[in-house]
Structure formats: C-alpha cells, structure tokens
Amino acid sequence: MTAGSGLAQGLLEPPFGLHWGDSPEKLIVWASKHSLDVNISLPGDQPAMRILKIAPKKGFLPETQAGAVEGRFLGGKLFELTVHYFDPQASADLMESRFEALRKQVTLEHGTLLPDQQQRTVADQFVTRTQSFHHEPVKGLFLLLAFTEIEDLLRKSKDARFSLIYRNDNFRNELLKELKTP
C-alpha cells in the first residue's frame, strides 16, 4: 500500500473500532466481551475467504440499533464490514424512519450519499421496494446504504430492513494479488 492510498483509506474506516486489515480475532474478542453469537462461514469455492456474522440472541448489538454485523476477511484481513439493521418488533414505517436518520447521520459524518437504485416490483401478491445510496471518497473505497421493504398484500403486512456496507476494494485487490504470488 502506498502512503497516499493509506491516507485516503483512513477517510473511511469501518465501525466498532475496527480497521482495514484487522484479523477476525479482533471481532471475535469484541463479540465474546459482549456475549454475542458468532457464526463463521468458510466458502468452499473461496478458500482464503472467512465470513464472521455476529449477533445477539435477541435485541441489538451494543450501543446500536443494529441486529448483526458481518465481517469479510481475505487471507485473514478485513476488507468489508456490513452492519445489518432489522428489528422484528418495529413496524416497516419505523424502520424506514431509522433508515432516513442513519442516511442523514452518514451524510454528516462522511459526505453526500449519491442515489444508486430505486426499484419497486410486484410478484405473487408481494411488493418489494428497494433503494440504495453510496459514497466513494476515493475510487475503490466506499459506503453503501441499502433499504428493502417487503409488503405482503394478501396478509396486509410489511417488513423492512437495511444495511450499511463499508467496503475497501483497493485493499481487497491488494490481498488477492498477494494470495496469487507464490
């Protein structure tokens, strides 16, 4: 990593005291400290990939309204972190207002979020509405905020959730190069 890219990547660090390149151990220690469940996935077609999903048995992650956090590690180094927001007790409207509040907070902390996609589809009595926004302070380093609402027209119910993804493709590409080098 060049000095310039290291400085730029400092513009967008993942939350929970994590940094790009941290080991899975750091997330596991944090989860243990808070008595959270940890699920580890090892995709068979990607032997260098590790995915840790951390969630409480019920309720939220400490000091958040998030239901889970998921870290992706390549060669034992963090390159992506997703914070999942879902709450079975909250209405879809409340989740949408939480999404808007987070969008405003992220904009204040990191800069303008640009709209990506907005879709609405209807199939088999289900209406799915999605919208996403992103911020890319430097090419390859970005935040993505994605919202999904599913409405069951037959049962007249709605469910909504959203995720905030921190991703460092520059670092991921460096790791892939290192893994290919004998």
Helices and strands as residue ranges (DSSP letters): H 3-9, H 24-33, E 37-41, E 49-55, E 68-74, E 77-85, H 92-110, E 114-123, E 126-138, E 141-152, E 157-168, H 169-180
